[in-house]
Amino acid sequence: MACSSRHIFRTLIITAIVMILACGCAWENISPGEGEANRIWEIRMVMEGSIDLYTYYFIVFNISGDPAQLPVADFDGLDRGRNWDFYYVYGKPGADPFSDLADPLDFYKGEGGGTAVTGGELPIETDPKKRRKDPQKPASTQNKLDTKPTLLSDKIEFLDARITSSPIIDGGSPIANNTIFLRLNFRELPAFPAIVNMNMIVSSLGIDVLSNNPNDDYEALVWDSFEGKGISLRIQEHKEFREGEGFTVEVTDGFVPNRAASQNIVSWSVELVE
């Protein structure tokens, strides 16, 4: 009986270990964030004319959850990149787009300073010991807005990014290569708040260009944006956001003289597909 009891006990232990291992394998096969809603986004930015090789097309995010912290469409001065947490851009980062020093034309992702940065200035150090000697001491010597963006295709959220063709009037023929399209999977990133602030901006320069070319006299022109300051998307209440459905796209300061069709946003959409 003792031998039989030991055999039964040993069998139970082995069975328990097998069950634990099986559960562990099943858990390891679950993708991070699986089951989270509102995490795969499809974004379209439609221009009046074909995408220009020497223009920058930005999609900017602020994920503070505060609708007062909209990402503004300013590229210099104290409001430069205010409330930008991160952004996606189609263009040639790092230099004047006409320069041989510019990076290849592609889709890129860049980091912003968020709400800790007052425009182009560095955030102030919060450590009391460090502030005793210099109350205005910056927290770092690097503003993230100054860092060149890196290829979007290397980022964990990348699913698709391309230039497509869309009509700009109902029933009209598509305009060749006039649409920025992004498909992004945010499941590997921290969960978004119920309100996500966003802006779409068309500019003559990248946000990093002024700081990477200190000896040149550059002026960034904002050709178009979401009324200059951006919009708030309530992603727990809606799955689709489009031009004309409670949102309008207006030029930052009214009409911009000599703006080309490639610099004029005529339509846009954001769809939370999964």
FIDREN-639865 format. One record per atom (N, C-alpha, C): x, y, z; residue in three letters. Coordinates in steps of 0.05 Angstrom, whole numbers, plus 32768, in hexadecimal, padded with zeros to 4 digits. Layout:
BEGIN
XYZALA/...
! end
This chain:
BEGIN
80117FE88000MET/800080008000MET/801180198000MET/802880188010ALA/803A802F8011ALA/804580357FF6ALA/804E801F7FE8CYS/805A80227FCDCYS/8045802E7FBACYS/802C80237FBCSER/8017802D7FABSER/8011804A7FB0SER/801180527FCASER/800C806E7FD1SER/802280807FC5SER/803B80777FC8ARG/805180877FBCARG/804E808A7F9EARG/804680757F91HIS/804280757F74HIS/802C80897F6CHIS/801680887F7BILE/8000809B7F76ILE/800980B87F7AILE/801880BC7F90PHE/802180D77F97PHE/803480E27F81PHE/804680D07F78ARG/805980D77F63ARG/804A80DE7F49ARG/803580CF7F43THR/802680D47F2BTHR/801780EF7F2CTHR/800C80F57F44LEU/7FFF810E7F47LEU/801281267F43LEU/802A81237F4EILE/803E81397F4BILE/8045813D7F2EILE/804A81277F20ILE/805281297F03ILE/803B81367EF3ILE/8022812E7EFATHR/800B81397EECTHR/800981577EF0THR/800E815F7F0AALA/800C817C7F10ALA/8021818C7F02ALA/803A81807F00ILE/8050818E7EF2ILE/804981917ED5ILE/803F817C7EC9VAL/8037817D7EACVAL/802281937EA7VAL/800E81947EB9MET/7FF981A87EB6MET/800481C57EB9MET/801781C97ECCILE/802381E37ECFILE/803381EB7EB7ILE/804281D87EACLEU/805281DE7E94LEU/804081E47E7CLEU/802A81D57E7AALA/801781DA7E64ALA/800B81F67E66ALA/800481FD7E7FCYS/7FF882187E83CYS/800D822D7E7CCYS/802682287E85GLY/803B823B7E7FGLY/803F823F7E61GLY/803F822A7E52CYS/8042822C7E35CYS/802B823C7E29CYS/801382367E32ALA/7FFC82447E27ALA/7FFE82627E2DALA/800782697E46TRP/800A82857E4DTRP/801E82937E3CTRP/803582857E37GLU/804A82907E26GLU/804182967E0AGLU/802D82867E00ASN/802482897DE5ASN/801082A07DE2ASN/800882AC7DF8ILE/7FF582C27DF6ILE/800482DC7DF0ILE/7FFC82E97DDBSER/800983027DD3SER/800483177DE8SER/801983287DEEPRO/8015833D7E02PRO/7FFF83507DF9PRO/7FED83557E0CGLY/7FD783677E06GLY/7FC0835A7DF7GLY/7FC183407DF2GLU/7FAC83337DE3GLU/7F9183367DF1GLU/7F7D833D7DE2GLY/7F6383427DEDGLY/7F5D835F7DF3GLY/7F7283707DF2GLU/7F6E838C7DF7GLU/7F6083987DDEGLU/7F4C83A87DE3ALA/7F3E83B57DCDALA/7F4B83CF7DC6ALA/7F4583D97DAFASN/7F4E83F47DA6ASN/7F6C83F57DA4ASN/7F7A83E07D9BARG/7F9783E07D9BARG/7FA383DF7D7FARG/7F9383D87D6AILE/7F9D83D87D4FILE/7F9083EF7D40ILE/7FA084027D37TRP/7F95841B7D2BTRP/7F9C841C7D0ETRP/7F8984267CFEGLU/7F8E842C7CE2GLU/7F8A844A7CDEGLU/7F9E84587CD4ILE/7F9D84757CD2ILE/7FA1847D7CB5ILE/7F90848F7CACARG/7F93849A7C91ARG/7F9384B87C91ARG/7FA584C37C82MET/7FA884E07C7FMET/7FA884E67C61MET/7F9384F37C58VAL/7F8E84F67C3BVAL/7F9385137C33VAL/7FA485167C1FMET/7FAC85307C15MET/7F9C85367BFBMET/7F9B85507BF5GLU/7F8D85597BDDGLU/7F9D85507BC4GLU/7FB7854F7BC6GLY/7FC885477BB0GLY/7FDB85317BB8GLY/7FEB85287BA6SER/7FFE85127BACSER/8013851A7BC1SER/801B85077BD1ILE/802F850B7BE6ILE/804885177BDAILE/8053852C7BE6ASP/806B85397BDCASP/8084852E7BE9ASP/8099852B7BDALEU/80B2851F7BE4LEU/80C185317BF7LEU/80BA854B7BF7TYR/80C9855E7C08TYR/80B7856B7C1CTYR/80A2855D7C24THR/809085677C39THR/808F85517C4FTHR/8088855A7C67TYR/808785487C7ETYR/806A85447C87TYR/8062852B7C8BTYR/804785247C92TYR/804885177CAETYR/803D85257CC2PHE/803F851C7CDEPHE/802485127CE8PHE/802584FC7CF8ILE/800E84F37D08ILE/801884F27D25ILE/800E85047D36VAL/801A85097D50VAL/800684FF7D66VAL/801184F37D7BPHE/800084E97D91PHE/800884F57DABPHE/7FF484FA7DBCASN/7FF785017DD8ASN/7FE584ED7DE7ASN/7FF184DE7DF9ILE/7FE284C97E07ILE/7FE084CF7E25ILE/7FDF84E97E2CSER/7FDC84F17E48SER/7FC084EB7E52SER/7FAC84E97E40GLY/7F9184E57E48GLY/7F8384FF7E4FGLY/7F9185157E4DASP/7F8685307E53ASP/7F80853E7E39ASP/7F6685447E34PRO/7F5F85517E1APRO/7F6A856E7E18PRO/7F7485797E2EALA/7F8085937E2EALA/7F9D85937E23ALA/7FA9857B7E21GLN/7FC585787E19GLN/7FC6856F7DFCGLN/7FBB857F7DEALEU/7FBB85787DCELEU/7FD6857E7DC2LEU/7FE0856D7DB0PRO/7FFA85717DA3PRO/7FF985877D8EPRO/8006859D7D94VAL/800485B57D83VAL/801585B37D6BVAL/800E85C27D56ALA/801C85C17D3CALA/803085D87D3BALA/804385D97D4FASP/805885ED7D4FASP/807385DF7D4DASP/808585EA7D3DPHE/809E85DE7D37PHE/80B685EE7D41PHE/80B186067D4DASP/80C686157D58ASP/80BB86267D6FASP/80CD86337D7EGLY/80C486437D94GLY/80BD86337DADGLY/80B1863F7DC1LEU/80AB86327DDALEU/8095861C7DD7LEU/8085861E7DC2ASP/8070860A7DBDASP/807885F47DABASP/809285F37DA4ARG/809C85DE7D92ARG/809685C27D9DARG/808685B37D8EGLY/808185977D96GLY/807385957DB1GLY/806485A97DB9ARG/805685A87DD4ARG/804285917DD4ARG/804385817DE9ASN/8031856B7DEEASN/803585547DDAASN/804B85527DCCTRP/8051853C7DBBTRP/805C85257DCBTRP/804F850E7DCDASP/805A84F77DDAASP/806A84E67DC6ASP/805F84E17DAFPHE/806D84D47D9APHE/805F84DA7D80PHE/806D84D67D69TYR/806284DD7D4FTYR/806C84CA7D3ATYR/805D84C97D24TYR/806484BB7D0CTYR/806684CF7CF6TYR/807A84CC7CE4VAL/807E84E07CCFVAL/808784D27CB6VAL/807D84DC7C9FTYR/808784D47C85TYR/809784EB7C7ATYR/80B084E67C75GLY/80C284FC7C6CGLY/80DF84F37C6DGLY/80F085087C6ELYS/810D85037C6ELYS/811985117C87LYS/811B85037C9EPRO/812485107CB6PRO/814185187CB6PRO/814885297CC9GLY/8164852F7CCFGLY/817085477CC2GLY/816585517CACALA/817185677C9EALA/815D85737C8BALA/816585897C7FASP/815585947C69ASP/814F857E7C55ASP/813585797C4EPRO/812E85637C3DPRO/813C85647C21PRO/8145857C7C19PHE/8153857E7C00PHE/817185787C02PHE/817A85737C1BSER/8196856E7C20SER/819D85507C1CSER/81B6854B7C14ASP/81BF852F7C12ASP/81C285237C2EASP/81C285337C43LEU/81C585297C5ELEU/81AA851E7C69LEU/819585237C5CALA/817B85197C65ALA/817984FB7C64ALA/816B84F07C77ASP/816684D37C77ASP/815484CC7C60ASP/815384B27C58PRO/814284A97C42PRO/812484AF7C47PRO/811684B57C32LEU/80F984B97C34LEU/80EC84A07C3ELEU/80DE84A17C55ASP/80D184897C60ASP/80BF84917C77ASP/80B3847D7C84PHE/80A384817C9CPHE/80B5847E7CB4PHE/80B284917CC7TYR/80C384917CDFTYR/80B284967CF8TYR/80BD848E7D0FLYS/80B184947D28LYS/80C484A57D39LYS/80B984BA7D46GLY/80CA84CB7D57GLY/80BD84CE7D72GLY/80CD84D57D86GLU/80C484DA7DA1GLU/80C184F87DA6GLU/80AD84FF7DB5GLY/80A9851B7DBDGLY/80B0851F7DDAGLY/80AE85377DE3GLY/80B4853D7DFFGLY/809C853A7E11GLY/808485367E05GLY/806C85337E16GLY/8066854D7E24GLY/8059854B7E3BTHR/805185637E4ATHR/8067856D7E5CTHR/807D855D7E5FALA/809385657E70ALA/80A4857B7E62ALA/80A1857E7E49VAL/80B185917E3AVAL/80A085AA7E33VAL/80AB85C17E39THR/809E85DA7E31THR/80A985E27E16THR/809B85DA7E01GLY/80A485E07DE7GLY/80BF85D47DE1GLY/80D185E57DD7GLY/80EC85DB7DD0GLY/80FF85DA7DE7GLY/80F685E17DFFGLU/810785E17E17GLU/810885C67E24GLU/811E85C17E32LEU/812185A87E41LEU/811185A97E5BLEU/810785927E64PRO/80F985927E7EPRO/810C85987E95PRO/810285A67EA9ILE/811285AE7EC0ILE/811685977ED3ILE/812E85947EDEGLU/8134857F7EF1GLU/812285827F0AGLU/8118856B7F13THR/8106856B7F2BTHR/811585627F44THR/812D85577F42ASP/813B854E7F5AASP/814485667F6AASP/813B85697F84PRO/814185817F94PRO/815F85857F97PRO/816F85707F9ALYS/818C85727F9DLYS/8199857F7F85LYS/819085777F6DLYS/819B85827F55LYS/8192859F7F50LYS/817A85A57F5AARG/816F85C07F55ARG/817B85D57F68ARG/818885CD7F7EARG/819385E07F91ARG/81A985F27F83ARG/81BA85E57F73LYS/81CF85F47F65LYS/81C486037F4ELYS/81B185F77F40ASP/81A686047F27ASP/818885FF7F26ASP/817786117F2FPRO/815A860D7F2FPRO/814F86087F13PRO/815D86117EFEGLN/8154860D7EE3GLN/816285F67ED5GLN/817085E57EE4LYS/817F85CF7ED7LYS/816D85BD7EC7LYS/817385B87EAEPRO/816385A57E9EPRO/816685897EA9PRO/815185797EA5ALA/8152855D7EAEALA/8165854D7E9DALA/816A85557E85SER/817D85477E73SER/8188855C7E60SER/819B85537E50THR/81A785647E3BTHR/819B855F7E20THR/8187854E7E1FGLN/817C85467E05GLN/815E85497E05GLN/815485597DF3ASN/8137855B7DEEASN/813085457DDAASN/811D85347DE0LYS/8116851F7DCELYS/810D85297DB2LYS/810285417DB2LEU/80FA854D7D98LEU/811285517D85LEU/812A85537D91ASP/814285587D81ASP/814D853E7D75ASP/814485277D7FTHR/814E850E7D75THR/814085067D5BTHR/815084FE7D48LYS/814584F67D2ELYS/813384DE7D32LYS/811C84DE7D25PRO/810A84C67D26PRO/811784AE7D18PRO/810E84977D20THR/8119847E7D14THR/8104846F7D04THR/810D845D7CF4LEU/80FB844F7CE1LEU/80E484427CF0LEU/80CC84477CE6LEU/80B4843C7CF2LEU/80B4841E7CEFLEU/80BE84147CD9SER/80BE83F77CD4SER/80CD83E77CE8SER/80DF83F57CF8ASP/80EE83E77D0DASP/80DF83E87D28ASP/80C883F57D29LYS/80BA83F87D43LYS/80A783E17D47LYS/80A283DB7D61ILE/809383C47D68ILE/807683C67D60ILE/806B83DE7D5DGLU/804F83E27D56GLU/804A83E17D38GLU/805F83E07D28PHE/805C83E27D0BPHE/804E83CA7CFFPHE/803983CE7CF0LEU/802D83BA7CE0LEU/802D83C17CC2LEU/802883DA7CBCASP/802883E27CA0ASP/802A84017C9FASP/8038840B7C8BALA/803A84287C86ALA/803F842B7C68ALA/802E843A7C5BARG/8032843E7C3EARG/802284567C34ARG/8028845D7C1BILE/801A84727C0DILE/800684657BFBILE/7FED846D7BFDTHR/7FD884627BECTHR/7FC984797BDDTHR/7FB584717BCESER/7FA684857BBESER/7F8984857BC7SER/7F7E849D7BCASER/7F62849F7BD3SER/7F5484B67BC3SER/7F3A84B37BBFPRO/7F2B84CA7BB4PRO/7F2784DF7BC9PRO/7F2384F87BC0ILE/7F1F850E7BD3ILE/7F0385187BD2ILE/7EF2850D7BBFILE/7ED685137BBFILE/7EC784F97BBBILE/7EAE84F87BC6ASP/7E9E84E07BC3ASP/7E9A84D87BA6ASP/7EA184C07B9FGLY/7E9D84B67B84GLY/7EB384BE7B71GLY/7EC684CE7B7BGLY/7EDC84D77B69GLY/7EF184C27B65GLY/7F0384C77B52SER/7F1984B57B4ESER/7F2F84BA7B62SER/7F3E84A57B6APRO/7F5384A87B7DPRO/7F6984BB7B73PRO/7F7484CB7B85ILE/7F8C84DB7B7EILE/7FA484CA7B84ILE/7FB684C97B71ALA/7FCD84B77B74ALA/7FDF84BF7B8CALA/7FE484AB7B9CASN/7FF784AE7BB2ASN/7FF284C67BC4ASN/7FDA84C97BCDASN/7FD284E17BDDASN/7FCC84DA7BFAASN/7FD084C17C03THR/7FC784B97C1DTHR/7FDD84AC7C2DTHR/7FE184B57C46ILE/7FF384A87C59ILE/7FE284937C68ILE/7FEB847A7C68PHE/7FDC84647C75PHE/7FEF84577C89PHE/7FE584547CA2LEU/7FF484467CB7LEU/7FE284317CC3LEU/7FED841A7CC8ARG/7FDF84057CD8ARG/7FF283FE7CEFARG/7FE984037D07LEU/7FFB84017D1FLEU/7FEE83EF7D34LEU/7FFF83DE7D40ASN/7FF683CD7D56ASN/800283D77D70ASN/7FF183E37D81PHE/7FFA83EF7D9APHE/7FF983DB7DB1PHE/7FF483C27DACARG/7FF183AF7DC2ARG/800A83AA7DD2ARG/802283AF7DC6GLU/803B83AC7DD5GLU/804283C47DE5GLU/803383DA7DE2LEU/803983F37DF0LEU/802683F67E07LEU/802C84077E1APRO/801A840C7E31PRO/7FFE84147E27PRO/7FEA840C7E36ALA/7FCE84117E2EALA/7FC9842F7E2CALA/7FB984367E18PHE/7FB284527E14PHE/7F9C845A7E28PHE/7F9B84747E2FPRO/7F84847E7E3FPRO/7F6B847F7E2EPRO/7F5584867E3BALA/7F3B84877E2DALA/7F3B849E7E18ALA/7F4B84B27E1CILE/7F4D84C87E09ILE/7F6984C97DFEILE/7F6C84C87DE3VAL/7F8584CA7DD6VAL/7F8584E47DC5VAL/7F9884F57DC9ASN/7F9A850E7DBAASN/7FAC85097DA1ASN/7FA485157D8BMET/7FB385107D72MET/7FB385297D61MET/7FC7852B7D50ASN/7FC785417D3CASN/7FD385357D22ASN/7FCA853F7D0CMET/7FD6853A7CF2MET/7FE185547CE8MET/7FFA85547CE0ILE/8008856D7CDAILE/8018856A7CC0ILE/8016857E7CAEVAL/8026857E7C96VAL/803985967C99VAL/805385917C97SER/806785A57C9CSER/807D85A57C86SER/808B85BB7C84SER/80A185BE7C71SER/80BA85B17C7BSER/80BC85AC7C96LEU/80D385A07CA2LEU/80CC858C7CB8LEU/80DF857B7CBFGLY/80DB85697CD6GLY/80DE85787CF0GLY/80D3856D7D06ILE/80D4857A7D20ILE/80F0857B7D2AILE/810285697D21ASP/811D85677D2AASP/813185787D1AASP/812885837D04VAL/813B858F7CF1VAL/814885A87CFCVAL/813985B97D0ALEU/814485D27D14LEU/815B85CD7D27LEU/815885B97D39SER/816D85B47D4DSER/818585A57D41SER/818085967D2BASN/819685887D1EASN/81A585997D0AASN/819C85B17D05ASN/81A985C37CF2ASN/81AB85DF7CFFASN/81BB85E27D15PRO/81BB85FB7D24PRO/81C786127D14PRO/81D7860D7D00ASN/81E486227CF1ASN/81D4862C7CD9ASN/81BE86207CD4ASP/81AD86277CBDASP/819486357CC6ASP/818B86477CB6ASP/817386567CBDASP/815B86497CB0ASP/814F86367CBFTYR/813886287CB5TYR/811E86337CC2TYR/810986327CB3GLU/80EF86397CBEGLU/80DB86247CB6GLU/80CF86177CC9ALA/80BC86027CC3ALA/80A1860E7CBEALA/809586097CA7LEU/807B86127CA1LEU/806785FB7CA6LEU/805286017CB5VAL/803C85EE7CB9VAL/802785F37CA3VAL/802585E07C91TRP/801285E47C7BTRP/7FF585DD7C83TRP/7FF385C97C94ASP/7FD885C17C9CASP/7FDA85B17CB6ASP/7FC485B07CC5SER/7FC385A07CDESER/7FA685A07CE8SER/7FA185927CFEPHE/7F8785927D0APHE/7F8385AC7D1BPHE/7F7D85C27D0DGLU/7F7885DB7D1AGLU/7F8F85E47D2BGLU/7FA785DB7D25GLY/7FBF85E37D33GLY/7FC485D47D4DGLY/7FB085CC7D5ALYS/7FB485C17D75LYS/7FAD85A37D78LYS/7F9F85977D65GLY/7F99857B7D66GLY/7F7D85767D70GLY/7F76855C7D73ILE/7F5B85547D7BILE/7F5E853D7D90ILE/7F4785387D9DSER/7F4685227DB1SER/7F34850C7DA7SER/7F3E84F37DA8LEU/7F2F84DC7DA0LEU/7F2784CC7DB9LEU/7F0D84C87DBCARG/7F0384B97DD3ARG/7F00849C7DCAARG/7F16848D7DCFILE/7F1884727DC2ILE/7F07845D7DD0ILE/7EFD84627DE8GLN/7EEB844F7DF4GLN/7ECE84537DEDGLN/7EC8846A7DDFGLU/7EAD84707DD7GLU/7EA9846B7DB9GLU/7EBE846D7DA9HIS/7EBB846B7D8CHIS/7ED2845A7D81HIS/7ECD844D7D6ALYS/7EE2843D7D5DLYS/7EEB844A7D43LYS/7EDC845D7D39GLU/7EE4846A7D20GLU/7EE284897D24GLU/7EF684967D19PHE/7EF684B37D1APHE/7EFD84BD7CFEPHE/7EED84D07CF4ARG/7EF184D97CD8ARG/7EED84F77CD6ARG/7EF885027CC1GLU/7EF3851E7CBAGLU/7ED585227CB5GLU/7ECA85377CC0GLY/7EAE853D7CBBGLY/7E9B85327CD0GLY/7EA585207CE1GLU/7E9485147CF6GLU/7E9C85207D11GLU/7E9685397D14GLY/7E9D85477D2CGLY/7EB985537D2CGLY/7EC8854E7D17PHE/7EE385597D15PHE/7EE685687CFBPHE/7EF5857D7CFBTHR/7EFC858C7CE3THR/7F1A85907CE2THR/7F2585927CCAVAL/7F4185977CC6VAL/7F4485B37CBBVAL/7F5085C47CCBGLU/7F5485E07CC2GLU/7F7285E77CC3GLU/7F7A85F87CB1VAL/7F9686017CB0VAL/7F9C86117CCAVAL/7FB5860F7CD4THR/7FBC861A7CEDTHR/7FB486387CF0THR/7FBC86487CDDASP/7FB686647CDFASP/7FA6866E7CC7ASP/7F9186607CC1GLY/7F8186677CA9GLY/7F8F865E7C90GLY/7F8A866C7C7APHE/7F9486647C60PHE/7FB386687C5FPHE/7FC186547C56VAL/7FDE86567C52VAL/7FE4865C7C35VAL/7FF086737C2FPRO/7FF686797C13PRO/800886657C06PRO/800386607BECASN/8014864E7BDCASN/801586317BE6ASN/800186297BF5ARG/8000860D7BFEARG/7FF985FB7BE7ARG/800985E67BE3ALA/800485D47BCDALA/7FEF85BF7BD5ALA/7FE485B27BC1ALA/7FD0859D7BC6ALA/7FDB85877BD7ALA/7FF585827BD4SER/8002856C7BE4SER/800585747C01SER/7FFF858D7C08GLN/800285967C24GLN/7FE7859C7C31GLN/7FD285947C24ASN/7FB7859A7C2EASN/7FA885817C36ASN/7FA3857D7C50ILE/7F9485667C5AILE/7F77856A7C53ILE/7F6B85587C44VAL/7F4E855A7C3DVAL/7F3D85457C4BVAL/7F4985307C55SER/7F3A851C7C63SER/7F4D850B7C75SER/7F4284FD7C88TRP/7F5284EC7C9ATRP/7F3F84D97CA8TRP/7F4B84C47CB3SER/7F3B84B17CC3SER/7F4D84A27CD6SER/7F42849A7CECVAL/7F4F84887CFFVAL/7F3B84727D06VAL/7F4384597D02GLU/7F3184427D07GLU/7F3F84307D1BGLU/7F3184297D30LEU/7F3B84167D44LEU/7F2F83FB7D3BLEU/7F3F83EC7D2CVAL/7F3483D47D1FVAL/7F3483BC7D30VAL/7F4483BB7D45GLU/7F4583A47D57GLU/7F4B83AE7D74GLU/
! end
